[in-house]
Amino acid sequence: MNKQDLVNAIAKEAELSKKSAEAALNTFMHSVTKALKRGESVVLTGFGTFSTMKRKARTGRNPQTGAEIKIPAKTAPKFKPGKGLKDAVK
């Protein structure tokens, strides 16, 4: 399912126009992104938790040349599914 399929499903399920459904989805994604940038987590009980994790700097290898390269530390987004989502997919 891509973004447009999700917009169509939201519009049909909630009986909204596709434009309203897309606006709601965009607002949701923007709000989650802003919260993660601030270092906050977003908890949707029964669905899951969006959070960030810090990755340490490390040494890697260029697969073409085999040369060692330095990979800098960074913060990456993370999603942990909730019990309700896990049970529904089971």
C-alpha positions in Angstrom: 0.0 0.0 0.0 1.4 3.4 -0.9 0.4 6.8 0.3 -2.4 7.3 -2.3 -3.9 3.9 -1.5 -3.9 4.9 2.2 -5.6 8.2 1.4 -8.3 6.3 -0.5 -8.8 3.9 2.3 -9.1 6.7 4.9 -11.5 8.6 2.7 -13.7 5.5 2.2 -13.6 4.3 5.8 -14.2 7.8 7.4 -16.6 8.9 4.6 -14.4 12.0 3.8 -13.4 13.5 0.6 -10.0 12.4 -0.7 -8.7 15.9 -0.3 -9.7 16.0 3.4 -8.2 12.5 4.0 -4.9 13.5 2.4 -4.8 16.7 4.5 -5.4 14.6 7.7 -2.7 12.1 6.7 -0.2 14.9 5.9 -1.0 16.6 9.2 -0.4 13.4 11.1 2.9 12.7 9.3 4.1 16.3 9.9 3.1 16.2 13.6 4.9 12.9 14.2 8.0 14.3 12.4 8.0 17.5 14.5 7.7 15.5 17.7 10.6 13.2 16.7 12.8 16.2 15.8 12.1 17.6 19.3 13.2 14.2 20.8 9.7 13.3 21.9 8.0 9.9 21.3 4.5 9.5 19.9 2.6 6.8 21.6 -0.6 5.4 19.9 -2.0 2.9 22.4 -2.7 -0.4 20.7 -0.9 0.6 17.5 2.6 1.4 18.4 5.3 4.0 19.4 7.3 6.3 17.2 10.6 7.3 18.8 14.2 8.0 18.0 17.4 6.2 18.7 21.0 7.4 18.8 23.5 5.4 16.7 27.2 5.6 17.6 29.9 6.5 15.2 31.5 3.4 13.7 33.9 2.1 11.1 32.5 0.5 7.9 33.9 -0.7 4.6 33.3 0.5 1.1 32.0 -2.7 -0.6 33.6 -1.8 -4.0 37.1 -1.0 -2.8 37.2 -2.6 0.7 38.6 0.6 2.1 37.6 1.5 5.7 35.3 4.5 6.1 34.1 6.4 9.1 30.3 6.4 9.6 29.3 9.3 11.8 26.9 9.1 14.8 23.3 10.0 14.0 19.8 9.9 15.3 17.4 7.6 13.5 13.6 7.2 13.7 12.3 3.9 15.2 8.8 2.3 15.4 7.8 -0.3 17.9 4.5 -2.0 17.2 1.9 -2.2 20.0 0.2 -5.4 21.2 -3.0 -4.6 19.3 -1.1 -4.3 16.0 0.9 -7.4 16.7 -2.2 -9.4 17.5 -4.1 -8.1 14.4 -1.3 -9.2 12.1 -0.7 -12.6 13.7 
